Structure formats: structure tokens, C-alpha cells
Amino acid sequence: MAIPPDRPIKRHLTRLAVSLSLVLVVSACATAGTGPESAQSEAFNVSAELDAHLRMADTTLAGGDAANAADLYRRAHELHPEKAAPLAGLGRALSQLGQEDDAAIAYQQAIARDPAEKNALRGLAAIHISRGDGENALANYDALLRQDNTDHRAWNGRGVALDSLGQHERAWKSYRAGLAIAPNNLALQNNYGLSLAMGGKAIEGIQILSELAGAPNATPRTRQNLALALGLAGDIEAARQIAAIDLPPEEVAKNVAFYKQIRARQPGLDASLPATETGAENAALEHDQIRAIRNRWKPHL
């Protein structure tokens, strides 16, 4: 399977910058001799050339120019087709460009070259999550944790994957494992709070999300997660007020309608009795309800 094709627009300045960054490396290769010492030197120079390409591509991507970064990663792959890192980088750049299908191909090819390639495993797992494929996402996060069980990002992603499968109690254990490593991590805290709300523990989830939403560094996403948890608990008016902090009236109205729709479909609940007022807990959401929520509020990965 070929890597995602290059785009027709030529980016001469970027190519020139790469060429200039490699002048010393190429010069060193040209002056190499023969024999064991020269072979070792050549291997070193090849590694240095790859590193130079990747540094340039990584810097370009970090600067927000994903299109040029993708070209640089493609060039690195052309020069070093056996290496996984250029393909993993290409996957990241394509993901930022919204080219999910091509990104998935690049990640898969990186993993074929190196099954332990962390960036590719993590990136492909995120694509699986976005597509609702919790099983394959879970397999990728488990592969990351086999390499390093202190990877709090992998514990977080694993929790999201389990939530997407409706396995909330297992998800809570994953979030707690991640929080034991990184107790102040906002992604873990947000996802854990929302997971509790989806899994039938609305009051606990709302408490966590309320604390996050009240912090000075609170983000709109955190407030919308709180609004969602309140909506799931049946406290529609509170959900409306929180949602209105960041959203225009028409979006607030759409969200409120969504809260009511999800709430009405929760088995065994009296929609007129908010869990936040009665002290009652919600029933766990069904799988199709979870999918609808994940499609609307993307998890922190």
C-alpha cells in the first residue's frame, strides 16, 4: 500500500530549507572512506540526515504549517523508506489537515515497520476513537501501556475507548490509574467526570466538572462538559445557563434539545426529577446514546 500521495502544489522554499539544513550531513557522507570505520561513519551520517529531516518537519508542524510539514515527512520517507518515524510524523500532519483516511494509512505503515512506534499507535488510536471503533483503539492503547505503564495519556485514551464501548466501570479504573500518575491532568479529570455522568454516577461527575469549570484556567470545553453532565442528570435549566456562557442562543437551544432527547431515552428515570436535586443517580447510558454524545463532544486525548 502506497503512502498518501503528495499534493500537486510545489513548496520550493520548504525544500530549499531542508536542503540547506542537510549540507553538512551530505558533505560528511561524500568524504567517507571505506572499511569498517567508514561503514560506521556512514551509518551515523544516515541517522544524522534522518534526524535533520525530522527536526525540520517537527518544527514546521509545531509552527502550525501542517501542509509543508507533510511534504517534509514525505521527503524523509522517500529517503528512508524503512524507517517508521517519517510515516508517524506524516500521519500527525495529515490528521491536522483533516485527512483522516490518509493519516490512518500512514500510521498503519509506520506500525508495520515498528510495532512499538508510540506516535503512530497513539495517532491511530485517536482515529479509531473518532470513528467509534473502541475495540481497535483499546488494542492500541494497551500496546502503549505494555511499553510503559506510567503513560498517563495512554490510560486516558484507554478510558475513552472503554467508555465508547459502554464499559464505564473499567473506564473509571483506567482514568484513576492515569490520575494516580498525573493527578492534575485536565484531560483525565474532564473525561473521568463525563464518564461518571454517562455511567450512572451523575452527582460525582458533576462535582468533578463543577470544580474544573470554576477554575481560573477553565476552558469552554470543560464548561460544555459540565452542561452535558447537568443535562444528563435532568437539570436542564442549569445546563442551559452553563452552555450559554460560551455558545450563541441558537447553539444553546440545540444542546438543550439534545439533553432532553438523551434524558427522555434513559430507562427507569422520571425526567421531571433531576438527579442533582433528588440525590438519585442516573442509569448508565446505552451504547447508541454514548455514540451520540461522543459525536457531539469530542473527548480530550
N, C-alpha and C positions, 0 to 999 in steps of 0.2 A: 504493500500500500504506500502510495507516494505521500510525501508531506503536503500540507495545504499549499496550493500554488502561490507563487509570488504575484503581486498586483502589477498591472502594466505601467504605473507611474514610476519613472526613474528618479531616484533620490541621490543625485550626484554629490551633493555636499556631504551627505552622510557617508557615502562610500569613500570619498576623499579623506574624511576624518579618520575612518578606520585604517585606510592605507597609511596615513601619516603616523598613526599610533603604533603601527607594526614595523616601521622602518628599521629600528634597532634589532628587533627579533629576526626579521628576514636577513639582515646583514650578517647576523651571527650565524644563521644557517648556511649562508653562502660561503663562509670561511671555514666551515667544519672540515676536518680531515677524514681519515679512515681508521679502522681498527676499533677495539672495544671502547677506548676512551671517547672516540668520535661518535660512536653509536649512542653512548650515554649522553653525550652533549646534544646530539640530535633529538633524543627523546625529551631532554629538558627544554630545548627550543620549541618543539612541537607543543609541549604543555604551556610554555610561556605565550606562544601565539594564541592558543585557545583562550587562555586567561585574559589576554588583551582584548580579544573579541567580546568575551562575555562581560568584562568590566564596562566596555563602551556600550554594549546593549543594555546592561542593567542600569547604567546611569541615564541612558536615554529614556528607558521605561519609567524610572523613578521621576524623571522630569516631566512626565505626562505625555510624551510623544510615542504612543504605542505603535503607530504605523511605521515610523522609522526604526523603532526597536525590533519590530517583527522582521524587517529587512535584514537587520544586523544579525539576528538569531538565525535566519535562513542562511546567510553567508557563512556563519560559523558552522552550521550543519553541513554545508557543501564541502567545507574544508576538512571537517572531522565527522564524517557520517557515522562512525562507530560510537560516538560519544552520546550520552543521554542528556547532558546539561543543556546543549543548544536547543534541543527539542522541548525540554521542560520550559525553558525561557520563552520559546515561541508560543507554547500553549498559554502562558501567562499573558503575553502581549495580545494574542488573538482573543482571549477571554475579555480583556479590557476593551477591545474593539467590538465586542458583542458577537463575534464569530464563533459561537459555541461549538458547532459541529466540527469545524476545522481545529479548534483548540483541543477537543476530545481526541481527535486523530493524533495530534502532536504529542499529547500526554501519553496515549497508549503506546506510541512508538518509543517514547523515552523509557517507559516501564519495560518494554520488550528488551531494550538494551541493558537496563539496570533495574531489576525489580525493587531495589531499595531506594530509588530516586525519590526523595521526600517531596520536592516541589511538585513533581508530576503526580504522585499519589494524592497529595493534598488538593491540587487543582482539579484532578479528575473526580475526586470525591465531591467537591463543591458542585461540579456539573451534574453529577448523579443526583445530588440533593435538589438542584433546581429543576430537574426533570421528574422528580418524585420517585426516583429509584433508590429507596432506602437500603435495600439489600446490598447492592454493589457499593454504595457509599460506606456502609458499615464494614465491608470487607477491606476497603482501602484504609479506613481509619484504624482498624485492627492491625493491619500491616505496619502502619506508622508506630503504633504502640508496642508492637513486638520489637521494634528497633529501639524505642525509647519510651518507657512507661511514665516518664516525667514530662511528656509533651502535652501541656495543658490545652493547646489548640486542638490536638487530636482527641482528647477527652471531650472537649466541647463539641466538635463535629460528630463524634460518636453519639453523643446525647441527642443531637438534632436528627441524626439518621434513625435512632430508635424511636424518637417522638413521631417521625414521619410514618413509622410502621405501627404506631399506636401502642408501643411498649414503654409506657411512661415510667413505670417503677424502675425498669432497667436504665432508662434515660436519666432519672434522678441520681442513680448511683454513679453514672458517668460524670454528670455535672459536679457532683460532690467530690469525686476524685480529682477533677480539674481544679476545683476551688481550694482543695487542700494544698495544691501546689501553687496556685496563683489566686489567693483569696480576694484580691481587689480587681480582678479582671472583669471589665464591664460586659464583654460578650458572654462570658459564662453566667454572670449574675442575671443578665437580661433573659437569656434563653432558659435558665433554670426557673425564673419567676413565671415566664409564659408557659413553660412545660407543666408546672404545678397547676396553673389555671386550666390548661387543657386536660390534665389528668384527673380532675375532680377535687383538687385542693385549692379552690379559688381564694380563700382567705389568706393562706400562706403566700400564694403567688402575688396577690395584690399588695401584701405587706412589703415584700421584697421590691416590687416595681415602684411602689409609692416612695420608698426611701431613695431609689435611684432617680426617680423623676423629680424629687425635691432637692437633689444635689446641685451645686453651682455649675457643674460640668454636664448637666443633663442634656441629652440630645432630643431632637424631635422624634426619632425612632423610639427612644425609651418612653417618651410620653404617649406615643401611639400604642406601644405595647401595653402600657397601663390602661389606656382607654379600652383596648381589646379585652383585657382581663376583667375590667369592670363590666363591660358589655356582656361577656360570657356569664358573669355572675348575676346578671339581670339588673344591675344598677345603671340603667340606660341614661338617666339624666347626668350622673357623674361622668359617665363615659363621654357624653356629648360635650360637657364642659371642658374636659381634658383634650379631646380631639380638636376643639375649636381654638386652642392655643396656637396651633401651627397650621391648620388647614382652613381653606375658604369655606363658606357656608354650604356650597353645593357638595363638596367632598365630605364634610361632616354629615350631611343628610344621607349620603350613600353609605357611609360607615355605620351610622345608626341603623339603617335598614338592614345592613349585613348582620349587625349584632342581634337584632330582633329575629332575623331568619335563623341564625345558628341557635339562638336561645330556644326558639319555638320547637326545634327538632331534637333538643336534648331530652332523652327519655326520663320519665319519673319526676319532672320538675314542674312546679307551679310558677309560670312566668310572672305572676303578679307578686311573688315573694323573693326579692333579691337576697342572695346568699350573704351579701355584706351586711344586711340588716338583721336577718333572722339567725345568723350563726350557722346555718346549714351549709353543707358542702355540695358542690355540683357533682353530677355524674360525669365520668370521663367521656370525652367526645368520641364519636365514631370515626372510622378511618376517612370517609369521604368529607366529613366536616374538617378534620385535620388538614387534608389536602387543600380544601378551600381556604383555610387560614394561611397555610404556608404559601399559597399562590399570591396572597394579598399582602402579607407581611413577611418579607424575606428574613430568615434568621441571621444572626451575627456569626460569621465563620472566620 
